[in-house]
Amino acid sequence: MRVAKHIVEARHRKLAELLQRHRYLGIADLCKEFGISEATVRRDLVFLEKSHLITRTYGGALADFNLRFPSFRSRRSTGTQGKQAIVQQAFGLLRPEAVVYLDAGTTVFMLAELIRATPVRPLTCVTSNLPAADLLAEVDGVSVHLLGGQVLRRQSVLLGDEACRSAGYWNFDLALLGAEGMTREGVWNSSAAVVALQKAVMAKSKTTAVLLDRTKLGRTAPTFLGGWDTLNALLTDTPADALKQEGIPSYMTELSHITSYMDSVSLKKAVEVKPEKVGQREEKDDFSLPTALL
């Protein structure tokens, strides 16, 4: 039975409004919400994408925030001094032999720049951050791995269900994440798709630190990443008294626990390495799978 044009148009408006509110929704969610078939949902999404209202993804859709989101290039020029201070803190957590997840964003890209200038070797970096991966790809002793997923050009990042599944194959010693806001309740980010990937990474990481400059204090964003009890550390240039006034736990910026942990990771892996006998070096292929994937 053919549905009246005004009913279809009303559904398109409601669907666009729903995506704008939630930022990301999967096909199954939309079918349930509107009581329509998967085929109908896909036709609606095709129409909305042609109208430049959404960005279709594998298994769902993003609202137009992807089109309005400030480009990676424009974000690089903001808050540089504060980000440099945070990058120095993050760099201090890196240890030889560690498997590290580098999140999207310009602060993490600045960390990649520092790793390139002063490499920690050997290091395995897994990332959805396209500029960071490109920057580190030719650094000797640094093994770089990209997650799968859909490319969002303005954010220079890989997202979606495939990216989440890719993260699940790894075991990270340290995950370094970005976000859009921090409050008493916890950490907030720009969309459900971004948060879904971050949660997938956190589930596979022994230690998680979030990198947030002082401009993020007291700000929320469309999607809640998690409370402070879900994270191990906050790397920030925000003054301690400002964090206290906002109600953010002071222990989040005390890095002794995470530093000692990363030291233990390095020590454990050093013990696992068997010393070679003089004159008996084993020949190896240039390509081998990282142990974090085995």
Secondary structure, DSSP 4 states (H G I P E B T S, - for coil): -PPPHHHHHHHHHHHHHHHHHHSEEEHHHHHHHHT--HHHHHHHHHHHHHTTSEEEETTEEEETHHHHSPPHHHHHTSSHHHHHHHHHHHHTT--TT-EEEE-SSHHHHHHHHHHHHS--SSEEEEESBHHHHHHHTT-TTEEEEE--SEEETTTTEEESHHHHHHHTT--BSEEEEE-SEE-SS-EEES-HHHHHHHHHHHTTBS-EEEE--GGGBT---SEEEE-GGG-SEEE--S-HHHHHHHT--GGGG-THHHHHHHHHHHHHHHHHSPPPPTT-PPP--S----GGG-
